[in-house]
Amino acid sequence: MLNKKDSVSRSAPDSSPSRQERDGNVPPTVWQIGIMMFLVNTSFVMSYSFSGLYLKHVLAVSAISIGVLEGLCETISHVMKLISGMLSDYIGKRKNIMVVGYILSVLSRPLLAISNTFVLVFCARAMERFGNGIQASPRDAIIADVAPRKRIGASYGLKRSLAYMGSMFGGFLGLIAMKFTGNSYIAVFALASIPAFIALLILLFCVKEPRRFDHPAITSEAPLPAPKLSPKFSVKNFKYLSPTFWLIMLVNSIFMMARMNETFLILRMNEGFQPDPMFAPLVMIIFNFGTTLSSYPIGLIGDKFDRTKILFIGIASLVIADIIMYSAIAKITMYIGILFWGIQLGSTQNVFVSLVAEKVPEDLRGTGLGIYWLINAISAFVADTLAGFVAHHISLNAIFVSSGIIGVFALVILALLLNVLHHTPKKRRKIPL
């Protein structure tokens, strides 16, 4: 699996951080990446809030076509997350791969601004998701590389909180931009390029390629590759991932099938409660407020307790959100449901990513994160396609029924998983040197 010529001695000077670095505060690199995510999400929400309405009202695209578009774009993103994660493990560098992804994301903004057909909108969205996929796994792996072992959940929680604060800010900017441009979708899409470009500058000139920790052998369920060695770029590395990792991915895959794209929340609000497109950023603001509210606290709690049990909070929040939004007869009720929809995202993604960082060897963190995102891709495509089909053939409100049923099923599978883990004896294995 490993190229011995790339090995680095454990005893080399400065090859590993001090105990204070391992167990201390959240490092500056996490803050820098968090600020980048703040700006990128600001840019994304400014354009994304209106993309579904632009497709429906200006380009006359059907709900089922929007669902397929969103599903395909998310699939592209998540497939690239696997490839880029494996590649970052293979070459031992993460920042350069991130730069490529951010450049593509920046270029997608002006392309969306000149898109006047469904095909061009698809190309712009696909480019944005392609770039997002390239940078996501290396970015999350960098956080795992630099985060103190007792602050992994807090580090991911901080990064996600900053990211979703950016999403809220992007919603406010979208409202202001739409008002002052006379409801011009194209002008808003063009303005969204600015914060994305600033994020790219921060990546180029502020974020440094980190030195990586020796793997602390948190997982004891699979033979681990020796630390500081370069894995081959091969799917054969999957066998080094623990059984617990794959069981968690099973829960994740079912749960993600319940998580249709937020575009459908906007379309439901537009159809039943608010015909004015100015409301769209408000949906994203409330959604991202819920995510921001839950991400960092859940990260802190996860550093002290069993993360798999904490997943119940997030999955249950999704079911609650579905019940509220299905039964909503007033805007305020719908907004409460959207708030819970945001809470479920902040409560689940942070936990899933933290579990991946804990359950896989350091040398395969990018690969493990890539697999997580790939599974998300397949499940997201199923979720969006199913939501589009249900909305087209039944009603937009019926999508909350299908989502809630799948969410309950995910809770049942998670309960069974906890029972299996509780009765599985732990056998510690030494890391082969």
C-alpha positions as CSV (number, residue, x, y, z in Angstrom):
1,M,0.0,0.0,0.0
2,L,2.7,2.4,0.9
3,N,5.8,3.7,-0.9
4,K,8.7,3.2,1.5
5,K,10.9,5.6,-0.3
6,D,8.6,8.4,0.9
7,S,8.9,7.4,4.5
8,V,10.0,10.0,7.1
9,S,11.6,9.1,10.3
10,R,9.6,9.4,13.5
11,S,12.6,10.8,15.3
12,A,13.4,13.5,12.9
13,P,13.5,17.0,14.5
14,D,10.3,19.0,14.4
15,S,8.5,16.1,12.7
16,S,5.6,16.3,15.1
17,P,4.0,19.1,17.0
18,S,4.3,19.7,20.7
19,R,1.8,18.4,23.3
20,Q,0.5,21.9,23.7
21,E,-0.2,22.1,19.9
22,R,-1.9,18.7,20.0
23,D,-4.1,19.4,23.0
24,G,-4.4,23.2,22.9
25,N,-6.6,25.8,21.2
26,V,-8.0,25.8,17.7
27,P,-5.0,26.8,15.4
28,P,-4.9,29.8,13.1
29,T,-5.1,27.7,10.0
30,V,-8.7,26.7,11.0
31,W,-9.6,30.3,11.4
32,Q,-8.1,31.2,8.0
33,I,-10.1,28.4,6.3
34,G,-13.2,29.4,8.2
35,I,-12.9,33.0,6.9
36,M,-12.4,31.7,3.4
37,M,-15.5,29.6,3.8
38,F,-17.4,32.7,5.1
39,L,-16.6,34.5,1.9
40,V,-17.2,31.6,-0.4
41,N,-20.6,30.9,1.1
42,T,-21.5,34.5,1.0
43,S,-20.8,34.4,-2.7
44,F,-22.6,31.1,-3.2
45,V,-25.8,32.1,-1.4
46,M,-26.0,35.4,-3.2
47,S,-26.4,33.5,-6.5
48,Y,-27.8,30.2,-5.3
49,S,-30.8,31.8,-3.5
50,F,-32.1,33.0,-6.8
51,S,-31.0,30.2,-9.2
52,G,-34.1,28.0,-8.7
53,L,-36.4,31.0,-9.2
54,Y,-34.4,32.1,-12.2
55,L,-34.7,28.7,-13.8
56,K,-38.5,28.4,-13.0
57,H,-39.7,32.0,-13.7
58,V,-37.3,33.3,-16.4
59,L,-36.2,30.2,-18.2
60,A,-39.5,28.2,-17.6
61,V,-37.7,25.0,-16.4
62,S,-39.9,22.4,-14.7
63,A,-39.5,21.3,-11.1
64,I,-38.4,17.8,-12.1
65,S,-35.7,19.2,-14.4
66,I,-34.5,21.5,-11.5
67,G,-34.3,18.4,-9.3
68,V,-32.2,16.5,-11.9
69,L,-29.9,19.5,-12.4
70,E,-29.3,19.9,-8.7
71,G,-28.8,16.1,-8.3
72,L,-26.3,15.9,-11.1
73,C,-24.4,19.0,-9.9
74,E,-24.1,17.6,-6.4
75,T,-23.0,14.2,-7.8
76,I,-20.2,15.9,-9.8
77,S,-19.1,17.7,-6.6
78,H,-19.0,14.7,-4.4
79,V,-17.3,12.4,-7.0
80,M,-14.5,15.1,-7.2
81,K,-14.3,15.1,-3.4
82,L,-13.3,11.4,-3.5
83,I,-10.7,11.9,-6.3
84,S,-9.2,15.0,-4.8
85,G,-9.1,13.4,-1.3
86,M,-7.2,10.4,-2.6
87,L,-4.9,12.6,-4.6
88,S,-4.0,14.8,-1.7
89,D,-3.1,11.6,0.3
90,Y,-1.0,10.4,-2.6
91,I,1.0,13.5,-3.2
92,G,1.1,14.6,0.4
93,K,0.0,18.1,-0.4
94,R,-3.4,19.6,0.0
95,K,-3.2,23.4,-0.6
96,N,-2.3,23.2,-4.4
97,I,-5.4,21.0,-5.0
98,M,-7.5,23.5,-3.1
99,V,-6.2,26.4,-5.3
100,V,-7.4,24.6,-8.5
101,G,-10.9,24.1,-7.0
102,Y,-11.2,27.7,-5.8
103,I,-10.2,29.1,-9.2
104,L,-12.9,27.1,-10.9
105,S,-15.5,28.2,-8.3
106,V,-14.5,31.9,-8.9
107,L,-14.8,31.5,-12.7
108,S,-18.3,29.9,-12.4
109,R,-19.8,33.1,-11.0
110,P,-19.3,35.3,-14.1
111,L,-20.4,32.4,-16.3
112,L,-23.7,32.2,-14.3
113,A,-24.1,35.9,-14.8
114,I,-24.1,35.5,-18.6
115,S,-26.2,32.4,-18.7
116,N,-29.5,32.8,-20.6
117,T,-30.3,29.2,-21.3
118,F,-30.8,26.1,-19.2
119,V,-27.6,24.6,-20.6
120,L,-25.5,27.5,-19.7
121,V,-26.9,27.6,-16.1
122,F,-26.1,23.9,-15.9
123,C,-22.6,24.5,-17.1
124,A,-22.1,27.3,-14.5
125,R,-23.5,25.2,-11.7
126,A,-21.5,22.2,-12.7
127,M,-18.3,24.2,-12.8
128,E,-19.0,25.7,-9.4
129,R,-19.7,22.2,-8.0
130,F,-16.7,20.7,-9.7
131,G,-14.5,23.3,-8.1
132,N,-16.2,22.9,-4.8
133,G,-15.6,19.1,-5.0
134,I,-11.9,19.5,-5.8
135,Q,-11.2,21.7,-2.8
136,A,-13.5,20.2,-0.1
137,S,-11.7,17.0,0.9
138,P,-8.2,18.5,1.0
139,R,-9.6,21.4,3.0
140,D,-11.3,19.2,5.6
141,A,-8.2,17.0,5.7
142,I,-6.0,20.0,6.5
143,I,-8.2,20.8,9.5
144,A,-7.8,17.2,10.7
145,D,-4.0,17.5,10.1
146,V,-3.6,20.7,12.2
147,A,-6.4,20.3,14.8
148,P,-5.4,19.3,18.4
149,R,-6.7,15.8,19.0
150,K,-9.0,17.1,21.8
151,R,-10.3,19.8,19.5
152,I,-11.3,18.0,16.3
153,G,-15.0,18.5,16.8
154,A,-14.6,22.1,17.9
155,S,-12.3,22.9,14.9
156,Y,-14.8,21.5,12.4
157,G,-17.6,23.2,14.3
158,L,-15.8,26.6,14.2
159,K,-15.1,26.2,10.5
160,R,-18.8,25.3,9.7
161,S,-20.1,28.1,12.0
162,L,-18.0,30.7,10.1
163,A,-19.1,29.1,6.8
164,Y,-22.8,29.3,7.6
165,M,-22.4,32.8,9.0
166,G,-21.2,33.6,5.5
167,S,-24.3,32.0,4.1
168,M,-26.5,34.2,6.3
169,F,-24.5,37.3,5.3
170,G,-24.8,36.2,1.6
171,G,-28.6,36.1,2.1
172,F,-28.7,39.7,3.4
173,L,-26.4,40.9,0.6
174,G,-28.6,39.0,-1.9
175,L,-31.7,40.9,-0.6
176,I,-29.9,44.3,-0.8
177,A,-28.4,43.5,-4.3
178,M,-31.8,42.4,-5.7
179,K,-33.4,45.5,-4.4
180,F,-30.8,48.0,-5.7
181,T,-30.5,46.2,-9.1
182,G,-34.2,46.3,-9.7
183,N,-34.7,42.6,-9.3
184,S,-32.0,41.8,-11.8
185,Y,-30.9,38.1,-11.4
186,I,-28.0,38.7,-13.7
187,A,-26.6,41.6,-11.8
188,V,-26.8,39.7,-8.5
189,F,-25.0,36.7,-10.0
190,A,-22.2,39.1,-11.2
191,L,-21.8,40.8,-7.8
192,A,-21.5,37.3,-6.2
193,S,-18.1,37.0,-7.9
194,I,-16.4,39.5,-5.6
195,P,-16.3,37.6,-2.2
196,A,-15.3,34.4,-4.0
197,F,-12.3,36.2,-5.5
198,I,-11.2,37.6,-2.0
199,A,-11.4,34.0,-0.6
200,L,-9.0,32.8,-3.3
201,L,-6.5,35.6,-2.4
202,I,-6.6,34.5,1.2
203,L,-5.9,30.9,0.2
204,L,-3.0,31.9,-2.0
205,F,-1.3,34.3,0.4
206,C,-2.3,33.3,3.9
207,V,-3.0,29.6,4.2
208,K,0.2,27.5,4.6
209,E,0.6,23.8,3.8
210,P,0.6,22.3,7.3
211,R,2.9,19.7,8.8
212,R,0.9,16.6,9.7
213,F,0.5,14.8,13.0
214,D,1.6,11.3,13.6
215,H,-1.6,9.3,13.7
216,P,-2.6,8.7,17.3
217,A,-4.2,5.3,16.5
218,I,-7.6,6.3,17.7
219,T,-9.2,3.5,15.7
220,S,-8.2,0.0,16.7
221,E,-10.4,-2.0,14.3
222,A,-8.2,-2.2,11.2
223,P,-4.5,-2.5,10.5
224,L,-3.3,1.0,10.0
225,P,-0.6,2.1,7.5
226,A,2.6,3.4,9.1
227,P,2.6,7.1,9.8
228,K,4.4,9.5,7.5
229,L,4.3,7.2,4.5
230,S,2.7,8.1,1.2
231,P,-0.2,5.8,0.2
232,K,-0.6,4.7,-3.4
233,F,-3.4,6.3,-5.4
234,S,-5.6,3.2,-5.4
235,V,-9.0,2.0,-4.2
236,K,-7.1,-0.9,-2.5
237,N,-6.6,1.6,0.3
238,F,-10.2,1.2,1.2
239,K,-9.4,-2.0,3.1
240,Y,-7.5,0.0,5.7
241,L,-10.7,1.8,6.7
242,S,-12.4,0.4,9.8
243,P,-15.7,-1.5,10.0
244,T,-17.1,1.3,12.2
245,F,-16.3,3.8,9.4
246,W,-18.3,1.8,6.9
247,L,-21.2,1.3,9.3
248,I,-21.3,5.1,9.9
249,M,-21.3,5.6,6.1
250,L,-24.3,3.3,5.9
251,V,-26.3,5.5,8.3
252,N,-25.1,8.6,6.4
253,S,-26.2,7.3,3.0
254,I,-29.7,6.6,4.3
255,F,-29.9,9.9,6.1
256,M,-28.8,11.9,3.1
257,M,-31.5,10.4,0.9
258,A,-33.9,12.4,3.1
259,R,-32.0,15.6,2.7
260,M,-33.3,17.1,-0.6
261,N,-31.8,20.3,-1.8
262,E,-32.8,23.6,-0.2
263,T,-34.0,24.8,-3.6
264,F,-37.1,22.8,-2.9
265,L,-37.8,24.7,0.3
266,I,-37.6,28.0,-1.6
267,L,-39.9,26.6,-4.3
268,R,-42.4,25.5,-1.7
269,M,-42.4,28.9,0.0
270,N,-42.8,30.5,-3.4
271,E,-45.8,28.3,-4.3
272,G,-47.7,28.4,-1.1
273,F,-46.7,31.5,0.9
274,Q,-44.7,34.1,-0.9
275,P,-44.8,34.9,-4.6
276,D,-42.3,37.8,-4.4
277,P,-38.7,36.5,-5.2
278,M,-37.3,38.9,-2.6
279,F,-38.2,36.3,0.1
280,A,-35.6,33.7,-1.3
281,P,-32.6,35.0,0.6
282,L,-34.6,35.1,3.8
283,V,-35.1,31.3,3.5
284,M,-31.4,30.9,3.2
285,I,-30.7,33.3,6.1
286,I,-33.0,31.3,8.5
287,F,-31.7,28.0,7.2
288,N,-28.1,29.0,7.8
289,F,-28.9,30.6,11.1
290,G,-30.1,27.2,12.3
291,T,-26.9,25.6,11.0
292,T,-24.7,28.2,12.6
293,L,-26.6,27.9,15.9
294,S,-25.9,24.1,16.1
295,S,-22.5,23.5,14.4
296,Y,-20.0,24.8,17.0
297,P,-21.9,23.6,20.2
298,I,-22.4,20.2,18.6
299,G,-18.7,20.1,17.9
300,L,-17.8,20.9,21.5
301,I,-20.2,18.4,22.8
302,G,-18.9,15.8,20.4
303,D,-15.4,16.2,21.8
304,K,-16.6,15.2,25.2
305,F,-19.3,12.5,24.4
306,D,-20.0,9.7,22.0
307,R,-20.5,11.3,18.6
308,T,-22.6,8.5,17.2
309,K,-25.2,9.2,19.9
310,I,-25.2,12.9,19.1
311,L,-26.3,12.0,15.5
312,F,-29.8,11.3,16.9
313,I,-30.1,15.1,17.5
314,G,-29.5,16.0,13.9
315,I,-31.5,13.2,12.3
316,A,-34.4,13.8,14.7
317,S,-34.2,17.6,13.8
318,L,-34.8,16.6,10.1
319,V,-37.9,14.6,10.9
320,I,-39.2,17.4,13.1
321,A,-38.6,19.9,10.3
322,D,-40.5,17.7,7.8
323,I,-43.5,17.5,10.2
324,I,-43.5,21.2,10.7
325,M,-43.2,22.2,7.1
326,Y,-45.8,19.6,5.9
327,S,-48.4,20.9,8.3
328,A,-47.6,24.6,7.9
329,I,-50.5,26.8,7.0
330,A,-48.7,30.1,7.7
331,K,-45.4,31.6,6.7
332,I,-44.1,31.8,10.3
333,T,-44.6,28.0,10.7
334,M,-42.8,27.3,7.5
335,Y,-39.9,29.5,8.7
336,I,-39.7,27.5,12.0
337,G,-39.5,24.3,9.9
338,I,-36.7,25.8,7.8
339,L,-34.9,26.7,11.0
340,F,-35.0,23.1,12.1
341,W,-33.8,22.1,8.6
342,G,-30.7,24.2,9.3
343,I,-30.2,22.7,12.7
344,Q,-30.2,19.2,11.3
345,L,-27.4,20.1,8.9
346,G,-25.2,21.7,11.6
347,S,-25.8,18.7,13.9
348,T,-25.0,16.0,11.4
349,Q,-22.3,17.1,9.0
350,N,-20.0,18.2,11.8
351,V,-20.4,14.9,13.5
352,F,-20.0,12.8,10.4
353,V,-16.8,14.6,9.3
354,S,-15.3,14.4,12.9
355,L,-16.0,10.7,13.0
356,V,-14.2,10.2,9.7
357,A,-11.2,12.2,11.0
358,E,-11.2,9.9,14.1
359,K,-11.9,6.5,12.5
360,V,-9.4,6.5,9.6
361,P,-5.5,6.6,9.5
362,E,-3.9,10.0,9.1
363,D,-2.4,8.9,5.8
364,L,-5.9,8.2,4.4
365,R,-7.9,11.1,5.8
366,G,-8.4,12.6,2.4
367,T,-9.5,9.2,1.1
368,G,-11.9,8.7,4.0
369,L,-13.4,12.2,3.6
370,G,-13.6,11.6,-0.2
371,I,-15.6,8.4,0.4
372,Y,-17.9,10.3,2.7
373,W,-18.6,13.0,0.1
374,L,-19.0,10.4,-2.6
375,I,-21.7,8.6,-0.6
376,N,-23.3,12.0,0.0
377,A,-23.3,12.5,-3.8
378,I,-25.1,9.3,-4.6
379,S,-27.6,9.8,-1.8
380,A,-28.1,13.5,-2.7
381,F,-28.8,12.6,-6.3
382,V,-31.5,10.1,-5.2
383,A,-32.9,12.7,-2.7
384,D,-33.2,15.5,-5.3
385,T,-34.5,13.3,-8.0
386,L,-37.1,11.8,-5.7
387,A,-38.1,15.2,-4.5
388,G,-38.4,16.5,-8.1
389,F,-40.5,13.4,-9.0
390,V,-42.8,13.8,-6.0
391,A,-43.2,17.6,-6.5
392,H,-44.0,17.1,-10.2
393,H,-46.4,14.2,-9.9
394,I,-48.0,14.9,-6.5
395,S,-47.1,18.3,-4.9
396,L,-44.3,20.2,-3.4
397,N,-45.7,19.7,0.0
398,A,-45.6,16.0,-0.4
399,I,-41.8,16.0,-0.5
400,F,-41.8,16.4,3.3
401,V,-43.6,13.1,3.7
402,S,-41.1,11.1,1.7
403,S,-38.2,12.9,3.4
404,G,-39.7,12.2,6.9
405,I,-40.2,8.5,6.2
406,I,-36.6,8.1,5.1
407,G,-35.4,10.1,8.1
408,V,-37.3,7.8,10.6
409,F,-35.7,4.8,8.8
410,A,-32.2,6.4,9.3
411,L,-33.0,6.8,13.0
412,V,-33.8,3.1,13.3
413,I,-30.6,2.1,11.5
414,L,-28.6,4.4,13.7
415,A,-30.1,2.7,16.8
416,L,-29.2,-0.7,15.5
417,L,-25.6,0.6,14.8
418,L,-25.2,1.8,18.3
419,N,-26.3,-1.6,19.6
420,V,-23.8,-3.4,17.3
421,L,-20.9,-1.0,18.5
422,H,-21.9,-1.5,22.1
423,H,-21.6,-5.3,21.9
424,T,-18.5,-5.3,19.7
425,P,-15.3,-6.1,21.7
426,K,-12.5,-3.7,21.1
427,K,-9.2,-5.3,20.0
428,R,-6.4,-2.9,19.8
429,R,-4.0,-3.5,16.9
430,K,-0.5,-2.1,16.6
431,I,0.3,0.2,13.7
432,P,2.7,-1.7,11.4
433,L,6.1,0.0,11.2
